[in-house]
Amino acid sequence: MNITEKQKELVKKYLKKSYTEIYQLLLDLDDKITEIGFDENYDINEEGILLQRLYDDLYYQNSEI
């Protein structure tokens, strides 16, 4: 799994664990975005933007090109 130290820190901060499988990490990250990433009007908030960027970066870093 391709992940930087900074990304690992964010994963531990928001998901409270470490991962060895990208698939499970992305699933759990998606759940966290849904849980805390939107305000009361369902607009993406700052945490949502941060976590979505993390999701996108991890997805592309770990996809086969």
VOPAGU-2260 file (C-alpha; in pm, 1 decimal, decimal comma):
REM VOPAGU-2260
SITE   aa  ch    i         X         Y         Z
SITE  MET   A    0       0,0       0,0       0,0
SITE  ASN   A    1     137,8     340,4    -100,2
SITE  ILE   A    2      84,2     592,9     179,6
SITE  THR   A    3     295,0     882,2     309,1
SITE  GLU   A    4     373,0     948,7     674,6
SITE  LYS   A    5     149,3    1256,9     670,5
SITE  GLN   A    6    -136,3    1050,2     529,1
SITE  LYS   A    7     -79,6     783,9     796,6
SITE  GLU   A    8    -110,1    1052,4    1064,9
SITE  LEU   A    9    -442,9    1171,1     922,1
SITE  VAL   A   10    -571,6     814,3     900,7
SITE  LYS   A   11    -482,5     749,5    1265,0
SITE  LYS   A   12    -634,3    1080,9    1373,5
SITE  TYR   A   13    -968,5    1026,0    1203,9
SITE  LEU   A   14   -1000,9     646,7    1187,9
SITE  LYS   A   15    -810,4     559,3    1508,2
SITE  LYS   A   16    -625,2     264,4    1353,5
SITE  SER   A   17    -370,8     164,8    1093,4
SITE  TYR   A   18    -435,0     -38,5     782,7
SITE  THR   A   19    -255,4    -285,2     559,7
SITE  GLU   A   20    -526,6    -308,5     291,2
SITE  ILE   A   21    -614,2      -5,4      80,1
SITE  TYR   A   22    -962,9    -136,5       3,3
SITE  GLN   A   23   -1069,1    -141,2     370,1
SITE  LEU   A   24    -901,5     193,0     436,0
SITE  LEU   A   25   -1095,6     357,5     153,1
SITE  LEU   A   26   -1424,9     204,0     270,9
SITE  ASP   A   27   -1372,6     327,5     626,4
SITE  LEU   A   28   -1259,5     668,3     504,5
SITE  ASP   A   29   -1573,3     698,4     291,9
SITE  ASP   A   30   -1784,9     620,3     599,1
SITE  LYS   A   31   -1599,4     886,7     799,5
SITE  ILE   A   32   -1652,8    1145,9     524,6
SITE  THR   A   33   -2025,0    1068,1     531,7
SITE  GLU   A   34   -2028,3    1088,1     912,3
SITE  ILE   A   35   -1842,2    1416,4     971,8
SITE  GLY   A   36   -1772,0    1571,8     632,8
SITE  PHE   A   37   -2094,2    1766,2     584,8
SITE  ASP   A   38   -2271,3    2048,2     764,6
SITE  GLU   A   39   -2640,7    2064,8     855,2
SITE  ASN   A   40   -2724,4    2176,7     498,9
SITE  TYR   A   41   -2536,3    1878,3     351,9
SITE  ASP   A   42   -2262,9    2103,1     214,2
SITE  ILE   A   43   -1911,7    1966,3     243,6
SITE  ASN   A   44   -1722,5    2121,1     535,4
SITE  GLU   A   45   -1348,8    2174,0     594,2
SITE  GLU   A   46   -1298,7    1828,1     742,7
SITE  GLY   A   47   -1490,1    1679,2     452,6
SITE  ILE   A   48   -1264,9    1855,2     203,1
SITE  LEU   A   49    -954,1    1734,3     387,8
SITE  LEU   A   50   -1077,3    1374,6     405,9
SITE  GLN   A   51   -1200,0    1371,0      46,1
SITE  ARG   A   52    -859,4    1492,9     -69,5
SITE  LEU   A   53    -697,2    1217,9     139,1
SITE  TYR   A   54    -932,0     960,4     -14,7
SITE  ASP   A   55    -860,5    1078,1    -369,1
SITE  ASP   A   56    -484,1    1087,4    -315,0
SITE  LEU   A   57    -477,6     737,9    -164,1
SITE  TYR   A   58    -698,2     602,8    -440,9
SITE  TYR   A   59    -472,0     736,0    -717,0
SITE  GLN   A   60    -149,6     643,1    -536,9
SITE  ASN   A   61    -269,4     284,1    -514,0
SITE  SER   A   62    -440,3     235,5    -849,1
SITE  GLU   A   63    -270,9      52,9   -1131,1
SITE  ILE   A   64    -204,6     271,4   -1431,3
